[in-house]
Amino acid sequence: MKRVIVEMVRRPASLVATLVILFVVLTAIAAPWIAPFSPDDQPFDGLSIDGAPLPPGAHYWLGTDTLGRDLLSRLLFGARTSLVIGLVANGVAVAIGMMVGIVAGYRGGVVGGILMRFTDLMMAFPALLLAIVLAALLRPSLWIVALVIALVNWVQVARVVYTETRGLAERDFILAERSLGAGSARILFRHIAPHLMPTAIVYGTLGIATTVLLEATLSFLGVGVQPPQPSWGNIIFESQSYFQSAPWLVFIPGAIILATALSFNLVGDALRDLLDPTQRGRG
């Protein structure tokens, strides 16, 4: 772990990405204390005389939205929503994918075949379309959106873990454990699972970027987190009609989503290079 941290610091791109992630996480945690206004406050001076949103200025640093609410405050509280969904949904997706992949890869036979054919079936559906359908059928909320995203994002993890588990199950040290009478539970938890931890860490990092983008997409389409609870996606959704007259309402949250997703991708790529021996020296 120490070596990984040192190598991450030595890489300018991953270092900057890590700092961006830390900044976003810390500001999201501290949102109730650093936000200049409540995210739902509609001050009397939040709109112009014509009823239009105010541009960035000294009083409202990032301007106001269509209802006169402070955009900076809503983005800070929206970061909490987007990151919670990203962490929870991706954590559940990785857990499901790991469980399905390990069981299918180790057991093989009929059980493995059924699990992987179900995985292939899930992969055949477009993830965004499936997420929209599930979110539309269920009542959208923070936890429902997280569950929906987890249910469409576990398949890639399951496929990769299945392949790795199949290879590990035929290794000599696993065969030796079996010959000594070790049970399946001991082999899975003591020998196979630790070898799959780098994969879980990498996908756990890379998947957050995908999850944040998917949450923003669902919220933008109106089937994600519902107003007045702010999220980066529904901030853009509420402001799309003001794209030309108040472009900051779209460009600022869009830039934050882009920077956050890119940072998680860069950190995930760096972790993959450092934790996967087959990737070292490439690039």
Backbone bond lengths (Angstrom), bond angles and torsions (degrees), N, CA, C in turn:
res aa  C-N    CA-C-N  psi(-1)  N-CA   C-N-CA  omega(-1)  CA-C   N-CA-C  phi
1 M - - - 1.457 - - 1.527 111.09 -
2 K 1.339 116.49 -39.92 1.461 120.00 178.54 1.526 110.60 -61.72
3 R 1.346 115.83 -41.38 1.462 119.75 179.48 1.528 110.47 -62.53
4 V 1.332 116.83 -41.33 1.459 120.93 -179.94 1.528 110.56 -61.99
5 I 1.335 117.05 -44.33 1.460 121.01 179.93 1.523 110.98 -62.29
6 V 1.339 116.41 -43.76 1.465 120.53 179.86 1.522 110.69 -62.32
7 E 1.330 116.28 -44.15 1.461 120.02 -179.54 1.528 111.38 -66.61
8 M 1.317 117.31 -36.30 1.464 120.60 177.83 1.528 110.60 -63.61
9 V 1.340 115.96 -39.64 1.460 120.07 -179.67 1.520 110.94 -68.02
10 R 1.331 116.49 -32.76 1.465 120.34 -178.05 1.524 113.15 -73.83
11 R 1.310 117.46 -16.58 1.466 121.21 -178.82 1.523 108.86 -95.72
12 P 1.326 118.33 115.07 1.482 119.94 -175.87 1.530 113.24 -58.00
13 A 1.333 117.11 -43.31 1.466 119.35 -176.77 1.528 111.35 -64.47
14 S 1.334 116.18 -47.73 1.469 119.09 -179.31 1.523 111.50 -68.20
15 L 1.342 117.16 -32.46 1.466 120.03 178.27 1.525 110.43 -65.87
16 V 1.327 116.96 -47.21 1.467 120.58 178.72 1.530 110.13 -62.66
17 A 1.335 116.73 -42.44 1.467 120.45 179.20 1.520 111.33 -61.97
18 T 1.335 116.52 -41.28 1.465 120.16 178.40 1.521 110.92 -63.49
19 L 1.328 117.03 -41.02 1.465 120.67 179.11 1.527 110.54 -64.99
20 V 1.329 117.30 -39.13 1.464 120.50 177.43 1.527 110.34 -62.24
21 I 1.350 116.24 -44.93 1.467 120.04 179.76 1.522 110.73 -62.28
22 L 1.332 116.85 -44.61 1.464 120.46 178.75 1.524 110.78 -61.38
23 F 1.320 116.62 -41.01 1.470 120.25 179.48 1.527 110.70 -62.95
24 V 1.332 116.99 -45.67 1.464 120.85 -179.48 1.528 110.66 -63.72
25 V 1.338 116.22 -43.83 1.469 119.91 -179.00 1.521 110.95 -65.01
26 L 1.333 117.05 -44.91 1.466 120.11 -178.07 1.528 111.51 -66.30
27 T 1.330 117.07 -40.64 1.468 118.80 178.32 1.524 111.56 -67.66
28 A 1.333 116.67 -33.51 1.468 119.40 177.04 1.530 110.60 -66.68
29 I 1.336 116.10 -42.23 1.468 119.74 179.25 1.529 110.48 -64.42
30 A 1.333 115.80 -41.62 1.466 120.52 -175.35 1.523 113.03 -88.89
31 A 1.327 118.63 8.81 1.461 121.90 -175.86 1.534 113.70 -51.96
32 P 1.342 119.71 -44.35 1.480 118.00 -178.65 1.522 113.65 -62.49
33 W 1.334 117.52 -22.61 1.460 120.70 -176.44 1.528 112.86 -99.50
34 I 1.326 118.06 -27.53 1.462 119.53 -175.95 1.528 112.85 -103.40
35 A 1.320 117.52 -14.71 1.466 119.55 178.92 1.530 109.26 -67.77
36 P 1.327 118.08 129.40 1.470 119.68 -177.81 1.524 113.82 -68.67
37 F 1.341 117.31 -23.66 1.465 121.46 -179.86 1.522 109.06 -138.52
38 S 1.315 115.66 165.39 1.453 120.02 169.02 1.529 108.82 -69.54
39 P 1.337 118.42 143.05 1.470 118.91 -176.53 1.520 113.70 -64.58
40 D 1.331 117.79 -18.05 1.465 120.66 -178.63 1.524 113.45 -103.99
41 D 1.342 116.82 -1.98 1.466 119.40 -179.83 1.530 110.78 -66.27
42 Q 1.330 115.75 138.12 1.460 121.61 175.27 1.529 108.34 -122.04
43 P 1.341 117.19 79.97 1.470 120.11 -177.00 1.528 111.93 -63.55
44 F 1.309 115.98 153.66 1.476 120.74 -175.26 1.524 111.47 -64.44
45 D 1.356 117.21 -24.94 1.464 120.10 -179.08 1.525 112.18 -100.64
46 G 1.348 117.49 19.56 1.457 120.70 -177.47 1.513 114.52 -80.54
47 L 1.317 116.80 -11.93 1.464 121.43 178.65 1.522 109.65 -125.08
48 S 1.316 114.81 157.10 1.453 119.31 177.58 1.534 110.21 -73.69
49 I 1.319 115.97 177.09 1.466 120.30 178.77 1.521 111.07 -60.56
50 D 1.329 115.92 -31.28 1.464 120.88 179.66 1.527 112.47 -84.16
51 G 1.328 117.57 0.17 1.461 120.81 -179.28 1.514 113.90 81.98
52 A 1.337 116.77 19.66 1.470 120.97 -179.57 1.525 110.09 -97.00
53 P 1.339 118.21 155.06 1.469 120.93 176.62 1.523 111.21 -61.51
54 L 1.336 115.92 147.95 1.456 120.79 179.51 1.521 110.44 -85.90
55 P 1.314 119.14 140.49 1.466 121.66 177.22 1.529 110.63 -73.50
56 P 1.331 117.40 167.69 1.475 120.01 177.01 1.529 111.02 -55.36
57 G 1.322 115.17 139.04 1.456 120.25 -178.33 1.512 110.61 -160.54
58 A 1.322 116.12 -168.16 1.458 121.64 -175.79 1.527 112.18 -69.14
59 H 1.326 117.27 -36.06 1.472 120.27 -177.55 1.522 110.92 -84.52
60 Y 1.318 116.19 -47.05 1.465 121.34 175.75 1.533 107.49 -111.53
61 W 1.310 115.76 99.63 1.465 121.10 -169.15 1.523 113.00 -57.82
62 L 1.320 117.65 -39.30 1.463 121.20 179.65 1.524 111.92 -110.05
63 G 1.312 116.72 14.18 1.450 120.46 179.79 1.521 112.13 85.32
64 T 1.313 115.93 -172.12 1.464 122.13 178.79 1.518 109.66 -123.51
65 D 1.337 114.88 164.72 1.457 119.19 -178.93 1.526 110.66 -95.03
66 T 1.309 115.82 -166.11 1.469 120.94 -173.72 1.525 112.72 -67.24
67 L 1.328 118.13 -18.93 1.467 121.20 178.45 1.524 112.12 -106.14
68 G 1.330 116.37 8.93 1.457 120.20 178.83 1.516 114.28 83.78
69 R 1.332 117.80 10.78 1.456 121.16 179.09 1.529 110.68 -82.33
70 D 1.326 115.94 148.04 1.463 120.59 -178.20 1.526 110.06 -67.88
71 L 1.333 116.51 122.76 1.463 120.65 -176.09 1.518 111.09 -67.87
72 L 1.319 118.20 -39.89 1.463 120.66 -179.97 1.518 111.00 -59.17
73 S 1.319 117.74 -45.48 1.463 121.22 -179.98 1.526 111.00 -62.81
74 R 1.315 117.04 -41.13 1.465 119.85 179.95 1.537 111.14 -68.46
75 L 1.315 117.26 -34.70 1.466 119.53 177.61 1.528 110.92 -68.61
76 L 1.325 117.31 -38.50 1.466 120.30 178.76 1.525 110.68 -64.52
77 F 1.320 117.29 -45.52 1.459 119.59 178.32 1.526 111.27 -73.57
78 G 1.330 116.65 -30.63 1.458 119.67 175.22 1.512 112.56 -65.35
79 A 1.340 116.63 -30.79 1.467 120.26 176.51 1.524 110.57 -61.85
80 R 1.322 117.24 -36.70 1.465 120.15 178.70 1.527 110.15 -63.31
81 T 1.322 116.17 -44.47 1.463 120.45 179.81 1.518 111.25 -63.42
82 S 1.325 116.70 -50.02 1.461 120.58 -176.23 1.528 111.63 -65.03
83 L 1.335 117.63 -40.73 1.460 120.25 -178.83 1.524 111.68 -71.81
84 V 1.332 117.01 -38.59 1.470 119.37 177.34 1.524 110.20 -60.87
85 I 1.331 116.30 -46.38 1.460 119.59 178.10 1.522 110.03 -63.00
86 G 1.346 116.93 -42.47 1.457 119.80 179.99 1.514 112.61 -60.78
87 L 1.320 117.31 -46.08 1.464 121.01 -177.98 1.525 111.61 -70.90
88 V 1.325 116.66 -46.83 1.472 120.14 -177.20 1.522 110.71 -67.25
89 A 1.331 116.63 -50.76 1.460 120.16 -177.41 1.517 111.25 -62.26
90 N 1.325 116.89 -44.25 1.454 118.73 -178.78 1.521 111.42 -70.35
91 G 1.332 117.33 -36.01 1.464 119.38 176.49 1.517 112.14 -62.24
92 V 1.336 116.52 -43.33 1.466 120.20 177.66 1.524 110.74 -65.93
93 A 1.346 117.04 -40.81 1.462 120.55 -179.99 1.525 111.31 -63.14
94 V 1.328 116.99 -43.51 1.468 120.23 178.74 1.529 110.51 -64.87
95 A 1.336 117.09 -41.07 1.466 120.11 179.52 1.522 111.38 -62.91
96 I 1.334 117.13 -45.02 1.464 120.26 178.86 1.527 110.55 -64.37
97 G 1.326 116.25 -46.07 1.453 120.06 -179.58 1.522 112.66 -62.13
98 M 1.330 116.44 -41.12 1.469 120.04 178.09 1.525 110.60 -63.27
99 M 1.321 117.01 -45.46 1.460 120.75 -177.82 1.525 111.22 -62.93
100 V 1.345 115.96 -48.26 1.465 119.70 -179.63 1.519 110.59 -63.91
101 G 1.330 117.56 -44.96 1.462 120.94 -177.68 1.512 112.85 -65.17
102 I 1.330 117.76 -41.44 1.468 120.91 -179.24 1.522 110.96 -67.45
103 V 1.332 116.73 -47.24 1.468 119.81 -179.08 1.524 110.53 -63.08
104 A 1.339 116.89 -45.70 1.460 120.01 -179.06 1.521 111.47 -65.52
105 G 1.324 116.90 -40.78 1.456 120.00 -178.10 1.514 112.96 -71.86
106 Y 1.323 117.34 -36.01 1.467 119.62 -177.46 1.520 111.78 -81.87
107 R 1.326 116.99 -43.23 1.461 119.12 -178.20 1.525 111.62 -75.28
108 G 1.340 117.10 -42.24 1.460 120.16 -177.97 1.525 110.48 61.84
109 G 1.312 117.01 -155.72 1.457 121.97 176.12 1.515 113.04 58.90
110 V 1.329 115.29 -144.03 1.463 121.70 -176.96 1.524 110.95 -66.58
111 V 1.342 115.81 -43.69 1.471 119.49 -178.57 1.526 110.57 -61.97
112 G 1.325 116.29 -48.56 1.454 120.27 179.22 1.522 111.85 -62.60
113 G 1.329 116.64 -39.93 1.458 120.40 179.66 1.523 112.35 -63.55
114 I 1.339 116.31 -43.33 1.468 120.09 179.87 1.522 110.78 -64.26
115 L 1.342 116.31 -45.75 1.462 119.63 -178.93 1.527 112.07 -63.00
116 M 1.319 116.78 -41.47 1.463 118.63 -177.74 1.531 112.36 -76.17
117 R 1.332 117.10 -30.25 1.470 117.52 175.16 1.527 109.99 -68.75
118 F 1.326 116.67 -35.57 1.467 119.36 175.14 1.528 110.13 -65.77
119 T 1.321 116.42 -39.02 1.471 120.50 176.27 1.525 110.39 -61.86
120 D 1.335 116.85 -44.62 1.468 120.27 178.12 1.526 111.04 -61.82
121 L 1.332 116.31 -37.66 1.459 120.11 178.57 1.520 110.84 -63.50
122 M 1.331 116.48 -42.27 1.462 120.28 178.86 1.525 111.12 -66.72
123 M 1.327 116.91 -35.69 1.465 120.56 179.34 1.524 111.71 -69.43
124 A 1.320 117.23 -22.60 1.469 120.52 -178.87 1.526 111.58 -71.69
125 F 1.340 117.31 -24.01 1.468 120.36 179.09 1.525 109.24 -84.23
126 P 1.328 118.47 135.54 1.477 120.37 173.05 1.525 109.54 -60.11
127 A 1.331 116.43 127.40 1.462 120.84 -173.95 1.522 111.79 -59.23
128 L 1.328 117.13 -44.01 1.461 119.74 -177.79 1.526 111.21 -65.55
129 L 1.333 117.18 -43.40 1.463 120.55 179.70 1.524 110.69 -63.15
130 L 1.331 116.92 -43.52 1.462 120.53 178.98 1.525 110.80 -63.76
131 A 1.334 116.71 -40.64 1.462 120.11 178.88 1.523 111.06 -64.61
132 I 1.324 117.46 -39.93 1.471 120.82 178.75 1.522 110.42 -63.37
133 V 1.333 117.17 -42.83 1.462 120.92 -179.51 1.522 110.60 -63.70
134 L 1.345 116.54 -47.74 1.466 120.12 -179.31 1.526 111.11 -63.99
135 A 1.339 116.54 -42.26 1.463 119.69 -179.65 1.524 111.04 -66.59
136 A 1.334 117.13 -33.56 1.461 120.24 179.21 1.526 111.50 -72.26
137 L 1.330 117.24 -34.20 1.464 120.68 179.84 1.512 111.77 -73.14
138 L 1.328 116.83 -35.22 1.450 121.63 179.96 1.530 109.46 -95.75
139 R 1.310 115.80 162.82 1.467 119.36 178.93 1.524 108.87 -79.24
140 P 1.335 118.00 115.21 1.467 119.71 -175.23 1.526 111.76 -60.85
141 S 1.314 115.89 131.55 1.457 123.60 172.43 1.518 106.85 -157.19
142 L 1.309 116.69 175.53 1.465 119.70 -176.96 1.517 110.97 -57.93
143 W 1.334 117.44 -49.66 1.468 120.55 -174.72 1.525 111.48 -75.37
144 I 1.315 117.78 -32.83 1.468 120.19 176.15 1.525 110.31 -65.61
145 V 1.326 116.67 -42.50 1.463 120.09 177.72 1.526 110.66 -62.68
146 A 1.336 116.74 -41.87 1.467 119.97 177.55 1.526 110.81 -60.99
147 L 1.336 117.15 -43.29 1.466 120.91 179.32 1.521 111.21 -64.48
148 V 1.319 116.81 -43.08 1.467 120.74 -179.91 1.524 110.66 -61.15
149 I 1.331 116.85 -45.09 1.461 120.37 -179.76 1.524 110.60 -64.41
150 A 1.335 116.97 -39.47 1.470 120.03 178.76 1.523 111.13 -63.30
151 L 1.336 117.00 -37.57 1.460 120.89 -177.17 1.524 113.45 -70.53
152 V 1.335 117.63 -17.68 1.467 119.43 179.56 1.527 112.22 -106.84
153 N 1.340 118.02 -5.65 1.466 119.75 -173.96 1.526 114.25 -110.49
154 W 1.324 118.64 -0.55 1.463 119.30 -175.12 1.526 112.96 -83.22
155 V 1.330 117.70 -15.71 1.469 119.93 -168.92 1.527 112.27 -67.87
156 Q 1.344 117.49 -38.13 1.458 119.06 -179.86 1.524 111.46 -64.69
157 V 1.331 115.95 -39.87 1.460 120.04 178.01 1.522 110.37 -64.38
158 A 1.318 117.03 -42.70 1.467 121.02 -179.33 1.524 111.27 -61.28
159 R 1.310 117.64 -41.72 1.460 121.36 -179.13 1.525 111.52 -64.36
160 V 1.336 117.00 -44.99 1.469 120.80 -179.66 1.529 110.81 -67.07
161 V 1.331 116.74 -44.55 1.471 120.64 -178.92 1.524 110.54 -65.46
162 Y 1.317 117.01 -37.34 1.462 120.57 177.25 1.526 111.13 -59.16
163 T 1.320 116.62 -46.90 1.459 120.68 -179.65 1.531 111.21 -62.45
164 E 1.331 117.04 -44.03 1.460 120.30 -179.37 1.529 111.10 -67.57
165 T 1.328 116.66 -39.04 1.462 120.02 -179.56 1.524 111.07 -66.26
166 R 1.314 117.46 -39.37 1.464 120.82 177.01 1.519 110.94 -59.54
167 G 1.332 116.85 -40.47 1.460 119.71 177.94 1.517 112.37 -68.80
168 L 1.345 116.06 -41.51 1.462 119.53 -179.72 1.521 111.81 -67.12
169 A 1.331 117.78 -34.97 1.466 121.11 -176.62 1.527 112.51 -63.28
170 E 1.329 117.32 -22.02 1.461 120.92 -179.36 1.522 112.65 -100.12
171 R 1.326 117.87 4.51 1.458 120.64 -179.76 1.523 110.32 -73.06
172 D 1.334 115.69 155.47 1.466 120.50 -174.78 1.522 112.88 -62.07
173 F 1.344 117.45 -38.66 1.461 118.21 -176.74 1.532 111.15 -68.83
174 I 1.337 117.59 -28.29 1.466 119.99 175.97 1.531 109.71 -73.40
175 L 1.319 116.26 -42.42 1.467 119.74 177.62 1.521 110.70 -62.26
176 A 1.331 117.17 -37.12 1.468 120.48 178.04 1.531 110.84 -65.08
177 E 1.311 116.51 -41.51 1.463 120.01 177.68 1.524 111.42 -61.55
178 R 1.325 115.77 -41.27 1.463 118.93 178.14 1.518 111.29 -63.76
179 S 1.334 116.51 -41.30 1.472 119.90 -178.82 1.511 111.43 -66.10
180 L 1.332 117.32 -25.36 1.462 121.45 178.04 1.525 112.00 -85.20
181 G 1.318 116.78 -0.17 1.459 120.46 175.95 1.509 115.19 91.30
182 A 1.324 118.25 14.47 1.464 120.81 179.44 1.529 109.87 -66.94
183 G 1.314 116.48 139.76 1.449 121.23 179.41 1.521 112.04 -78.05
184 S 1.320 115.40 167.49 1.465 120.18 -178.39 1.525 111.67 -62.90
185 A 1.345 116.07 -38.68 1.466 118.84 -178.79 1.521 111.12 -62.69
186 R 1.327 117.53 -43.02 1.463 120.96 179.71 1.525 110.69 -64.37
187 I 1.321 116.53 -43.27 1.463 119.87 -179.49 1.521 110.77 -64.20
188 L 1.322 116.38 -42.69 1.465 119.77 -177.94 1.519 112.09 -66.58
189 F 1.338 116.67 -47.26 1.460 119.72 -172.69 1.525 113.66 -86.25
190 R 1.314 117.96 -28.47 1.467 120.75 -176.74 1.517 113.36 -94.86
191 H 1.329 117.77 -24.00 1.466 118.98 -172.32 1.531 113.71 -124.72
192 I 1.321 117.98 -41.88 1.461 118.82 -177.00 1.525 111.46 -84.51
193 A 1.330 117.19 -48.31 1.465 120.28 -177.05 1.526 113.43 -56.70
194 P 1.355 120.53 -44.50 1.468 119.24 178.43 1.527 113.78 -59.23
195 H 1.336 117.60 -33.24 1.451 120.49 178.59 1.529 111.94 -71.13
196 L 1.328 116.61 -18.50 1.462 120.39 -179.22 1.526 112.91 -96.03
197 M 1.335 117.30 -3.09 1.457 120.07 -178.64 1.531 113.30 -61.16
198 P 1.357 119.20 -41.87 1.481 117.50 175.90 1.522 112.78 -56.38
199 T 1.338 116.59 -40.20 1.467 119.84 177.78 1.523 110.87 -62.77
200 A 1.335 116.79 -42.71 1.466 120.56 179.31 1.529 111.26 -63.62
201 I 1.334 116.92 -40.08 1.464 120.73 -179.50 1.518 110.41 -66.15
202 V 1.328 116.58 -45.38 1.459 120.71 -178.12 1.521 110.75 -63.89
203 Y 1.342 117.27 -48.80 1.463 119.97 -179.42 1.525 111.02 -69.73
204 G 1.336 116.13 -30.08 1.456 118.55 176.32 1.516 112.28 -65.41
205 T 1.336 116.49 -29.97 1.462 120.50 177.98 1.525 111.57 -84.18
206 L 1.332 116.24 -49.52 1.460 119.90 -179.30 1.528 111.47 -62.83
207 G 1.326 116.20 -36.40 1.456 119.80 -176.46 1.513 113.49 -67.45
208 I 1.340 117.87 -25.38 1.463 119.63 179.87 1.520 110.09 -62.86
209 A 1.336 116.50 -39.83 1.466 119.95 178.43 1.525 110.38 -60.40
210 T 1.324 116.82 -46.69 1.468 120.86 178.67 1.524 111.11 -62.21
211 T 1.327 115.86 -40.64 1.456 120.32 -178.05 1.524 111.57 -66.84
212 V 1.331 116.78 -42.91 1.463 120.25 178.36 1.527 110.31 -61.69
213 L 1.330 116.67 -42.62 1.468 120.40 178.79 1.528 111.35 -65.54
214 L 1.344 116.87 -40.84 1.460 119.65 -179.77 1.517 111.37 -67.49
215 E 1.330 116.91 -39.60 1.472 119.82 176.49 1.514 110.81 -62.35
216 A 1.333 116.72 -42.36 1.457 120.13 178.47 1.525 111.15 -63.42
217 T 1.342 115.71 -38.71 1.471 119.69 179.25 1.529 111.00 -65.70
218 L 1.338 116.99 -45.83 1.463 120.33 179.55 1.524 111.13 -62.71
219 S 1.338 116.69 -42.16 1.461 119.78 179.28 1.521 110.53 -66.29
220 F 1.342 116.65 -38.37 1.470 120.00 178.70 1.525 110.85 -64.00
221 L 1.356 116.44 -34.72 1.458 120.29 -179.97 1.530 112.50 -82.17
222 G 1.328 117.08 -4.00 1.455 120.37 176.07 1.512 115.30 89.53
223 V 1.352 118.40 7.50 1.466 120.70 179.66 1.520 110.84 -116.35
224 G 1.322 116.91 15.69 1.452 120.89 178.52 1.512 110.74 -102.80
225 V 1.325 115.94 -141.62 1.463 121.38 178.06 1.520 108.76 -63.22
226 Q 1.308 116.11 130.54 1.460 120.60 -172.69 1.531 111.51 -93.18
227 P 1.357 117.16 141.03 1.466 120.56 172.86 1.530 109.44 -59.36
228 P 1.322 118.54 153.13 1.470 126.77 9.00 1.519 115.05 -84.87
229 Q 1.360 119.38 -1.73 1.460 119.53 177.87 1.532 109.33 -64.26
230 P 1.333 117.05 120.92 1.466 117.97 -173.71 1.532 112.41 -80.17
231 S 1.301 115.80 142.14 1.457 123.53 166.11 1.515 106.39 -142.67
232 W 1.301 116.95 160.07 1.464 119.23 -176.78 1.525 111.18 -59.46
233 G 1.316 116.95 -36.75 1.456 120.03 -178.48 1.515 113.14 -68.92
234 N 1.346 117.18 -45.74 1.461 116.64 -177.41 1.523 112.90 -76.89
235 I 1.344 117.49 -16.33 1.465 119.30 171.27 1.525 109.65 -64.74
236 I 1.345 116.19 -42.94 1.465 119.89 176.84 1.528 110.17 -67.87
237 F 1.333 116.65 -39.95 1.469 120.57 -179.79 1.516 111.37 -59.33
238 E 1.334 117.02 -44.03 1.459 120.89 -178.48 1.529 112.42 -69.19
239 S 1.353 115.95 -21.00 1.460 119.40 -172.92 1.518 113.63 -107.14
240 Q 1.334 118.61 4.34 1.456 119.73 -172.14 1.531 112.84 -63.89
241 S 1.309 117.64 -29.81 1.468 119.49 -179.89 1.530 112.02 -73.18
242 Y 1.340 117.10 -13.47 1.462 121.11 179.33 1.528 110.80 -105.08
243 F 1.312 116.90 24.67 1.458 121.21 -175.49 1.526 111.98 -58.05
244 Q 1.298 118.15 -38.96 1.463 121.02 -177.63 1.525 112.65 -88.28
245 S 1.314 117.69 -40.09 1.464 119.98 -176.12 1.531 112.25 -82.12
246 A 1.342 118.67 -27.82 1.466 122.07 179.23 1.531 109.02 -137.58
247 P 1.339 117.43 68.94 1.470 120.49 -173.47 1.515 114.10 -63.62
248 W 1.338 118.46 -22.83 1.467 119.85 -179.77 1.528 112.12 -63.09
249 L 1.322 116.86 -25.58 1.460 119.84 179.90 1.528 112.29 -68.34
250 V 1.323 117.05 -20.67 1.460 121.76 179.68 1.522 111.05 -104.90
251 F 1.334 116.06 -44.23 1.459 119.23 -174.03 1.535 112.80 -69.98
252 I 1.325 117.90 -38.47 1.470 119.33 -177.06 1.528 111.53 -67.05
253 P 1.343 120.05 -53.74 1.473 117.89 176.57 1.526 112.43 -62.96
254 G 1.346 117.59 -34.41 1.457 119.57 177.37 1.516 111.73 -62.92
255 A 1.347 116.95 -41.30 1.465 120.68 178.32 1.528 111.32 -65.49
256 I 1.329 116.93 -36.36 1.468 120.38 178.79 1.529 110.35 -67.07
257 I 1.326 116.83 -43.27 1.464 120.14 176.92 1.520 110.49 -60.76
258 L 1.328 116.80 -44.93 1.467 121.11 -179.95 1.524 111.24 -61.81
259 A 1.342 117.23 -46.26 1.462 120.55 -178.62 1.525 111.43 -64.59
260 T 1.331 117.28 -40.45 1.471 120.56 -179.52 1.519 111.03 -67.44
261 A 1.322 117.39 -47.21 1.471 120.40 179.79 1.523 111.09 -63.34
262 L 1.335 117.00 -42.83 1.463 120.23 178.99 1.522 111.14 -63.17
263 S 1.315 117.43 -39.16 1.463 120.60 -179.74 1.520 111.40 -64.88
264 F 1.332 117.34 -44.46 1.468 119.34 177.80 1.527 110.84 -64.20
265 N 1.327 117.75 -36.72 1.461 120.03 177.57 1.525 111.56 -64.97
266 L 1.327 117.25 -42.57 1.460 120.61 179.56 1.523 111.58 -64.78
267 V 1.323 116.74 -42.52 1.469 119.99 177.87 1.524 110.49 -65.50
268 G 1.338 116.70 -41.41 1.464 119.98 178.26 1.513 112.08 -63.03
269 D 1.335 117.73 -41.48 1.461 120.90 177.65 1.525 111.11 -63.42
270 A 1.333 116.56 -41.40 1.462 119.65 179.02 1.524 111.00 -65.05
271 L 1.320 117.94 -42.23 1.460 120.85 178.30 1.529 111.00 -64.19
272 R 1.325 116.85 -38.61 1.461 119.65 177.71 1.519 110.55 -62.00
273 D 1.329 117.94 -43.15 1.460 121.27 179.27 1.519 111.80 -64.19
274 L 1.338 116.58 -36.35 1.460 120.52 -175.78 1.518 112.78 -82.46
275 L 1.328 117.50 -34.38 1.463 120.71 -175.25 1.516 113.65 -92.50
276 D 1.340 117.78 -22.17 1.460 121.39 -179.69 1.524 108.91 -100.67
277 P 1.340 117.78 111.37 1.466 120.38 -177.80 1.522 113.43 -58.49
278 T 1.346 117.83 -29.37 1.459 120.14 -177.37 1.531 111.48 -72.93
279 Q 1.349 117.01 -14.55 1.458 119.90 -177.53 1.531 112.76 -98.90
280 R 1.311 117.12 -10.22 1.467 119.61 -175.70 1.525 110.33 -67.60
281 G 1.301 114.64 138.22 1.456 119.33 178.45 1.508 113.52 86.73
282 R 1.347 118.29 -5.54 1.455 120.17 178.42 1.514 110.36 -89.78
283 G 1.292 115.51 167.03 1.450 119.81 178.27 1.513 111.00 98.96
